[in-house]
């Protein structure tokens, strides 16, 4: 690796979370029924992060299940 001038990337250590923490789990209200009969009846969301310039950007997508576009 030294001859080729390359170097391994070292990842940051993951934070340790104490197992004594209490996590809140929400009820599964949709129960895999993603069909909505009217607008604003069912909304879904997803949150993800995007690594950018040694920081994380967070993206939250929100979708109304009645008004979502059809897949191509």
Biopython code that builds the backbone (N, CA, C, O; Angstrom):
import numpy as np
from Bio.PDB.StructureBuilder import StructureBuilder

atoms = [
    (1, "UNK", "N", (0.828, -1.178, 0.000)),
    (1, "UNK", "CA", (0.000, 0.000, 0.000)),
    (1, "UNK", "C", (0.878, 1.249, 0.000)),
    (1, "UNK", "O", (0.547, 2.247, -0.640)),
    (2, "UNK", "N", (1.999, 1.190, 0.719)),
    (2, "UNK", "CA", (2.892, 2.344, 0.787)),
    (2, "UNK", "C", (3.494, 2.626, -0.588)),
    (2, "UNK", "O", (3.623, 3.783, -0.987)),
    (3, "UNK", "N", (3.865, 1.559, -1.313)),
    (3, "UNK", "CA", (4.446, 1.729, -2.640)),
    (3, "UNK", "C", (3.446, 2.361, -3.604)),
    (3, "UNK", "O", (3.830, 3.140, -4.477)),
    (4, "UNK", "N", (2.170, 2.030, -3.448)),
    (4, "UNK", "CA", (1.137, 2.547, -4.342)),
    (4, "UNK", "C", (0.595, 3.897, -3.873)),
    (4, "UNK", "O", (-0.176, 4.535, -4.591)),
    (5, "UNK", "N", (0.985, 4.333, -2.690)),
    (5, "UNK", "CA", (0.553, 5.630, -2.188)),
    (5, "UNK", "C", (-0.909, 5.659, -1.762)),
    (5, "UNK", "O", (-1.562, 6.699, -1.835)),
    (6, "UNK", "N", (-1.420, 4.512, -1.317)),
    (6, "UNK", "CA", (-2.813, 4.474, -0.865)),
    (6, "UNK", "C", (-2.849, 4.214, 0.635)),
    (6, "UNK", "O", (-1.900, 3.688, 1.218)),
    (7, "UNK", "N", (-3.952, 4.591, 1.235)),
    (7, "UNK", "CA", (-4.078, 4.476, 2.678)),
    (7, "UNK", "C", (-5.494, 4.025, 3.017)),
    (7, "UNK", "O", (-6.454, 4.446, 2.372)),
    (8, "UNK", "N", (-5.622, 3.183, 4.010)),
    (8, "UNK", "CA", (-6.938, 2.692, 4.431)),
    (8, "UNK", "C", (-7.700, 3.798, 5.145)),
    (8, "UNK", "O", (-7.116, 4.607, 5.865)),
    (9, "UNK", "N", (-9.020, 3.822, 4.933)),
    (9, "UNK", "CA", (-9.863, 4.769, 5.655)),
    (9, "UNK", "C", (-10.220, 4.169, 7.004)),
    (9, "UNK", "O", (-10.617, 3.007, 7.092)),
    (10, "UNK", "N", (-10.078, 4.955, 8.039)),
    (10, "UNK", "CA", (-10.401, 4.493, 9.382)),
    (10, "UNK", "C", (-11.740, 5.094, 9.770)),
    (10, "UNK", "O", (-11.907, 6.313, 9.769)),
    (11, "UNK", "N", (-12.689, 4.235, 10.101)),
    (11, "UNK", "CA", (-14.023, 4.691, 10.482)),
    (11, "UNK", "C", (-14.046, 5.114, 11.942)),
    (11, "UNK", "O", (-13.276, 4.618, 12.766)),
    (12, "UNK", "N", (-14.946, 6.041, 12.242)),
    (12, "UNK", "CA", (-15.139, 6.440, 13.629)),
    (12, "UNK", "C", (-15.776, 5.289, 14.392)),
    (12, "UNK", "O", (-16.557, 4.519, 13.833)),
    (13, "UNK", "N", (-15.441, 5.177, 15.667)),
    (13, "UNK", "CA", (-16.059, 4.153, 16.491)),
    (13, "UNK", "C", (-17.512, 4.518, 16.744)),
    (13, "UNK", "O", (-17.843, 5.688, 16.939)),
    (14, "UNK", "N", (-18.375, 3.514, 16.739)),
    (14, "UNK", "CA", (-19.784, 3.752, 17.026)),
    (14, "UNK", "C", (-19.956, 4.057, 18.505)),
    (14, "UNK", "O", (-19.254, 3.515, 19.359)),
    (15, "UNK", "N", (-20.903, 4.935, 18.785)),
    (15, "UNK", "CA", (-21.177, 5.286, 20.174)),
    (15, "UNK", "C", (-21.811, 4.101, 20.890)),
    (15, "UNK", "O", (-22.620, 3.369, 20.319)),
    (16, "UNK", "N", (-21.437, 3.931, 22.123)),
    (16, "UNK", "CA", (-22.000, 2.870, 22.944)),
    (16, "UNK", "C", (-23.212, 3.416, 23.670)),
    (16, "UNK", "O", (-23.139, 4.457, 24.322)),
    (17, "UNK", "N", (-24.307, 2.726, 23.560)),
    (17, "UNK", "CA", (-25.524, 3.123, 24.263)),
    (17, "UNK", "C", (-25.795, 2.121, 25.373)),
    (17, "UNK", "O", (-25.742, 0.909, 25.165)),
    (18, "UNK", "N", (-26.081, 2.640, 26.529)),
    (18, "UNK", "CA", (-26.356, 1.798, 27.677)),
    (18, "UNK", "C", (-27.632, 1.003, 27.432)),
    (18, "UNK", "O", (-28.644, 1.568, 27.018)),
    (19, "UNK", "N", (-27.594, -0.278, 27.678)),
    (19, "UNK", "CA", (-28.749, -1.134, 27.427)),
    (19, "UNK", "C", (-29.888, -0.883, 28.410)),
    (19, "UNK", "O", (-30.972, -1.444, 28.249)),
    (20, "UNK", "N", (-29.665, -0.064, 29.408)),
    (20, "UNK", "CA", (-30.714, 0.233, 30.376)),
    (20, "UNK", "C", (-31.687, 1.288, 29.856)),
    (20, "UNK", "O", (-32.708, 1.559, 30.488)),
    (21, "UNK", "N", (-31.368, 1.890, 28.689)),
    (21, "UNK", "CA", (-32.263, 2.903, 28.132)),
    (21, "UNK", "C", (-33.588, 2.263, 27.728)),
    (21, "UNK", "O", (-33.626, 1.124, 27.261)),
    (22, "UNK", "N", (-34.649, 2.998, 27.912)),
    (22, "UNK", "CA", (-35.969, 2.515, 27.533)),
    (22, "UNK", "C", (-36.308, 3.092, 26.166)),
    (22, "UNK", "O", (-36.265, 4.306, 25.972)),
    (23, "UNK", "N", (-36.643, 2.229, 25.226)),
    (23, "UNK", "CA", (-36.999, 2.660, 23.888)),
    (23, "UNK", "C", (-38.509, 2.607, 23.727)),
    (23, "UNK", "O", (-39.162, 1.655, 24.153)),
    (24, "UNK", "N", (-39.046, 3.636, 23.111)),
    (24, "UNK", "CA", (-40.484, 3.698, 22.875)),
    (24, "UNK", "C", (-40.762, 3.119, 21.497)),
    (24, "UNK", "O", (-40.200, 3.578, 20.503)),
    (25, "UNK", "N", (-41.617, 2.125, 21.436)),
    (25, "UNK", "CA", (-42.012, 1.525, 20.169)),
    (25, "UNK", "C", (-43.463, 1.893, 19.924)),
    (25, "UNK", "O", (-44.342, 1.578, 20.725)),
    (26, "UNK", "N", (-43.703, 2.567, 18.802)),
    (26, "UNK", "CA", (-45.062, 2.997, 18.473)),
    (26, "UNK", "C", (-45.884, 1.827, 17.953)),
    (26, "UNK", "O", (-45.342, 0.847, 17.443)),
    (27, "UNK", "N", (-47.194, 1.944, 18.090)),
    (27, "UNK", "CA", (-48.089, 0.910, 17.585)),
    (27, "UNK", "C", (-48.076, 0.889, 16.060)),
    (27, "UNK", "O", (-47.868, 1.919, 15.420)),
    (28, "UNK", "N", (-48.299, -0.286, 15.484)),
    (28, "UNK", "CA", (-48.377, -0.447, 14.038)),
    (28, "UNK", "C", (-49.808, -0.138, 13.605)),
    (28, "UNK", "O", (-50.624, -1.046, 13.446)),
    (29, "UNK", "N", (-50.105, 1.131, 13.418)),
    (29, "UNK", "CA", (-51.466, 1.563, 13.114)),
    (29, "UNK", "C", (-51.880, 1.141, 11.708)),
    (29, "UNK", "O", (-53.024, 0.737, 11.501)),
    (30, "UNK", "N", (-50.968, 1.227, 10.737)),
    (30, "UNK", "CA", (-51.305, 0.875, 9.352)),
    (30, "UNK", "C", (-51.488, -0.628, 9.160)),
    (30, "UNK", "O", (-52.303, -1.051, 8.341)),
    (31, "UNK", "N", (-50.752, -1.420, 9.893)),
    (31, "UNK", "CA", (-50.824, -2.878, 9.787)),
    (31, "UNK", "C", (-50.692, -3.332, 8.333)),
    (31, "UNK", "O", (-51.436, -4.198, 7.874)),
    (32, "UNK", "N", (-49.723, -2.727, 7.604)),
    (32, "UNK", "CA", (-49.395, -3.032, 6.200)),
    (32, "UNK", "C", (-50.537, -2.722, 5.238)),
    (32, "UNK", "O", (-50.512, -3.197, 4.103)),
    (33, "UNK", "N", (-51.533, -1.946, 5.649)),
    (33, "UNK", "CA", (-52.618, -1.519, 4.756)),
    (33, "UNK", "C", (-52.270, -0.121, 4.249)),
    (33, "UNK", "O", (-52.581, 0.873, 4.905)),
    (34, "UNK", "N", (-51.621, -0.043, 3.077)),
    (34, "UNK", "CA", (-51.130, 1.219, 2.545)),
    (34, "UNK", "C", (-52.101, 1.871, 1.569)),
    (34, "UNK", "O", (-51.735, 2.848, 0.916)),
    (35, "UNK", "N", (-53.313, 1.368, 1.450)),
    (35, "UNK", "CA", (-54.309, 1.949, 0.552)),
    (35, "UNK", "C", (-55.112, 3.002, 1.320)),
    (35, "UNK", "O", (-55.683, 2.722, 2.374)),
    (36, "UNK", "N", (-55.143, 4.216, 0.769)),
    (36, "UNK", "CA", (-55.908, 5.303, 1.388)),
    (36, "UNK", "C", (-57.088, 5.645, 0.485)),
    (36, "UNK", "O", (-56.942, 5.686, -0.736)),
    (37, "UNK", "N", (-58.245, 5.887, 1.069)),
    (37, "UNK", "CA", (-59.443, 6.190, 0.286)),
    (37, "UNK", "C", (-59.651, 7.686, 0.091)),
    (37, "UNK", "O", (-60.416, 8.090, -0.785)),
    (38, "UNK", "N", (-58.980, 8.517, 0.893)),
    (38, "UNK", "CA", (-59.128, 9.972, 0.756)),
    (38, "UNK", "C", (-57.801, 10.639, 1.135)),
    (38, "UNK", "O", (-56.994, 10.052, 1.856)),
    (39, "UNK", "N", (-57.576, 11.865, 0.649)),
    (39, "UNK", "CA", (-56.341, 12.581, 0.992)),
    (39, "UNK", "C", (-56.250, 12.841, 2.496)),
    (39, "UNK", "O", (-57.266, 12.965, 3.181)),
    (40, "UNK", "N", (-55.047, 12.919, 2.983)),
    (40, "UNK", "CA", (-54.735, 13.186, 4.399)),
    (40, "UNK", "C", (-55.232, 12.100, 5.354)),
    (40, "UNK", "O", (-55.313, 12.329, 6.561)),
    (41, "UNK", "N", (-55.559, 10.946, 4.833)),
    (41, "UNK", "CA", (-55.994, 9.842, 5.695)),
    (41, "UNK", "C", (-54.786, 9.102, 6.282)),
    (41, "UNK", "O", (-54.768, 8.768, 7.466)),
    (42, "UNK", "N", (-53.774, 8.850, 5.434)),
    (42, "UNK", "CA", (-52.592, 8.103, 5.874)),
    (42, "UNK", "C", (-51.341, 8.787, 5.344)),
    (42, "UNK", "O", (-51.213, 9.057, 4.150)),
    (43, "UNK", "N", (-50.431, 9.055, 6.256)),
    (43, "UNK", "CA", (-49.152, 9.656, 5.915)),
    (43, "UNK", "C", (-48.039, 8.722, 6.385)),
    (43, "UNK", "O", (-48.152, 8.085, 7.432)),
    (44, "UNK", "N", (-46.976, 8.649, 5.608)),
    (44, "UNK", "CA", (-45.810, 7.858, 5.992)),
    (44, "UNK", "C", (-44.569, 8.743, 5.869)),
    (44, "UNK", "O", (-44.569, 9.735, 5.140)),
    (45, "UNK", "N", (-43.523, 8.371, 6.587)),
    (45, "UNK", "CA", (-42.288, 9.147, 6.553)),
    (45, "UNK", "C", (-41.093, 8.220, 6.690)),
    (45, "UNK", "O", (-41.206, 7.089, 7.164)),
    (46, "UNK", "N", (-39.957, 8.725, 6.266)),
    (46, "UNK", "CA", (-38.702, 8.006, 6.434)),
    (46, "UNK", "C", (-37.610, 9.041, 6.667)),
    (46, "UNK", "O", (-37.622, 10.114, 6.064)),
    (47, "UNK", "N", (-36.693, 8.721, 7.523)),
    (47, "UNK", "CA", (-35.578, 9.622, 7.815)),
    (47, "UNK", "C", (-34.290, 8.876, 7.508)),
    (47, "UNK", "O", (-34.112, 7.729, 7.920)),
    (48, "UNK", "N", (-33.400, 9.528, 6.787)),
    (48, "UNK", "CA", (-32.107, 8.934, 6.472)),
    (48, "UNK", "C", (-31.034, 10.005, 6.606)),
    (48, "UNK", "O", (-31.335, 11.198, 6.641)),
    (49, "UNK", "N", (-29.790, 9.572, 6.679)),
    (49, "UNK", "CA", (-28.715, 10.552, 6.738)),
    (49, "UNK", "C", (-27.792, 10.362, 5.548)),
    (49, "UNK", "O", (-27.638, 9.257, 5.027)),
    (50, "UNK", "N", (-27.174, 11.473, 5.125)),
    (50, "UNK", "CA", (-26.267, 11.475, 3.990)),
    (50, "UNK", "C", (-24.935, 12.043, 4.478)),
    (50, "UNK", "O", (-24.875, 13.206, 4.876)),
    (51, "UNK", "N", (-23.858, 11.237, 4.455)),
    (51, "UNK", "CA", (-22.556, 11.774, 4.851)),
    (51, "UNK", "C", (-22.111, 12.856, 3.854)),
    (51, "UNK", "O", (-22.134, 12.629, 2.645)),
    (52, "UNK", "N", (-21.708, 14.029, 4.361)),
    (52, "UNK", "CA", (-21.310, 15.138, 3.495)),
    (52, "UNK", "C", (-20.268, 15.997, 4.205)),
    (52, "UNK", "O", (-20.543, 16.562, 5.264)),
    (53, "UNK", "N", (-19.095, 16.095, 3.636)),
    (53, "UNK", "CA", (-18.009, 16.924, 4.177)),
    (53, "UNK", "C", (-17.768, 16.681, 5.665)),
    (53, "UNK", "O", (-17.767, 17.623, 6.457)),
    (54, "UNK", "N", (-17.569, 15.451, 6.037)),
    (54, "UNK", "CA", (-17.267, 15.033, 7.408)),
    (54, "UNK", "C", (-18.385, 15.356, 8.393)),
    (54, "UNK", "O", (-18.147, 15.414, 9.599)),
    (55, "UNK", "N", (-19.598, 15.568, 7.894)),
    (55, "UNK", "CA", (-20.780, 15.772, 8.731)),
    (55, "UNK", "C", (-21.906, 14.946, 8.136)),
    (55, "UNK", "O", (-21.755, 14.365, 7.061)),
    (56, "UNK", "N", (-23.017, 14.891, 8.819)),
    (56, "UNK", "CA", (-24.187, 14.188, 8.306)),
    (56, "UNK", "C", (-25.298, 15.183, 8.007)),
    (56, "UNK", "O", (-25.596, 16.062, 8.816)),
    (57, "UNK", "N", (-25.902, 15.033, 6.840)),
    (57, "UNK", "CA", (-27.107, 15.772, 6.500)),
    (57, "UNK", "C", (-28.269, 14.818, 6.692)),
    (57, "UNK", "O", (-28.158, 13.641, 6.347)),
    (58, "UNK", "N", (-29.373, 15.290, 7.228)),
    (58, "UNK", "CA", (-30.527, 14.440, 7.476)),
    (58, "UNK", "C", (-31.635, 14.790, 6.502)),
    (58, "UNK", "O", (-31.947, 15.963, 6.295)),
    (59, "UNK", "N", (-32.230, 13.761, 5.904)),
    (59, "UNK", "CA", (-33.307, 13.933, 4.942)),
    (59, "UNK", "C", (-34.544, 13.237, 5.481)),
    (59, "UNK", "O", (-34.496, 12.061, 5.843)),
    (60, "UNK", "N", (-35.648, 13.961, 5.534)),
    (60, "UNK", "CA", (-36.914, 13.390, 5.978)),
    (60, "UNK", "C", (-37.916, 13.514, 4.840)),
    (60, "UNK", "O", (-38.296, 14.620, 4.455)),
    (61, "UNK", "N", (-38.339, 12.384, 4.308)),
    (61, "UNK", "CA", (-39.325, 12.368, 3.227)),
    (61, "UNK", "C", (-40.691, 12.044, 3.823)),
    (61, "UNK", "O", (-40.828, 11.096, 4.597)),
    (62, "UNK", "N", (-41.701, 12.833, 3.460)),
    (62, "UNK", "CA", (-43.060, 12.641, 3.963)),
    (62, "UNK", "C", (-43.977, 12.442, 2.769)),
    (62, "UNK", "O", (-43.891, 13.184, 1.791)),
    (63, "UNK", "N", (-44.853, 11.448, 2.837)),
    (63, "UNK", "CA", (-45.705, 11.120, 1.701)),
    (63, "UNK", "C", (-47.140, 10.860, 2.164)),
    (63, "UNK", "O", (-47.375, 10.106, 3.108)),
    (64, "UNK", "N", (-48.091, 11.497, 1.481)),
    (64, "UNK", "CA", (-49.512, 11.218, 1.682)),
    (64, "UNK", "C", (-49.836, 10.016, 0.795)),
    (64, "UNK", "O", (-49.644, 10.094, -0.419)),
    (65, "UNK", "N", (-50.312, 8.929, 1.350)),
    (65, "UNK", "CA", (-50.505, 7.702, 0.576)),
    (65, "UNK", "C", (-51.573, 7.830, -0.502)),
    (65, "UNK", "O", (-51.538, 7.075, -1.474)),
    (66, "UNK", "N", (-52.499, 8.734, -0.374)),
    (66, "UNK", "CA", (-53.517, 8.923, -1.407)),
    (66, "UNK", "C", (-52.960, 9.706, -2.591)),
    (66, "UNK", "O", (-53.333, 9.440, -3.733)),
    (67, "UNK", "N", (-52.087, 10.652, -2.342)),
    (67, "UNK", "CA", (-51.601, 11.548, -3.390)),
    (67, "UNK", "C", (-50.252, 11.143, -3.968)),
    (67, "UNK", "O", (-49.721, 11.858, -4.817)),
    (68, "UNK", "N", (-49.687, 10.036, -3.545)),
    (68, "UNK", "CA", (-48.364, 9.679, -4.056)),
    (68, "UNK", "C", (-48.441, 9.336, -5.533)),
    (68, "UNK", "O", (-49.477, 8.892, -6.027)),
    (69, "UNK", "N", (-47.336, 9.546, -6.229)),
    (69, "UNK", "CA", (-47.307, 9.270, -7.664)),
    (69, "UNK", "C", (-47.144, 7.774, -7.899)),
    (69, "UNK", "O", (-46.622, 7.053, -7.049)),
    (70, "UNK", "N", (-47.588, 7.327, -9.042)),
    (70, "UNK", "CA", (-47.488, 5.917, -9.409)),
    (70, "UNK", "C", (-46.051, 5.604, -9.810)),
    (70, "UNK", "O", (-45.405, 6.439, -10.444)),
    (71, "UNK", "N", (-45.530, 4.428, -9.461)),
    (71, "UNK", "CA", (-44.171, 4.063, -9.872)),
    (71, "UNK", "C", (-44.095, 3.904, -11.385)),
    (71, "UNK", "O", (-45.071, 3.518, -12.029)),
    (72, "UNK", "N", (-42.922, 4.207, -11.947)),
    (72, "UNK", "CA", (-42.728, 4.074, -13.399)),
    (72, "UNK", "C", (-42.523, 2.637, -13.792)),
    (72, "UNK", "O", (-42.344, 2.340, -14.973)),
]
sb = StructureBuilder()
sb.init_structure("model")
sb.init_model(0)
sb.init_chain("A")
sb.init_seg("    ")
for serial, (resi, resn, name, xyz) in enumerate(atoms, 1):
    if name == "N":
        sb.init_residue(resn, " ", resi, " ")
    sb.init_atom(name, np.array(xyz, "f"), 0.0, 1.0, " ", f" {name:<3s}", serial, name[0])
structure = sb.get_structure()
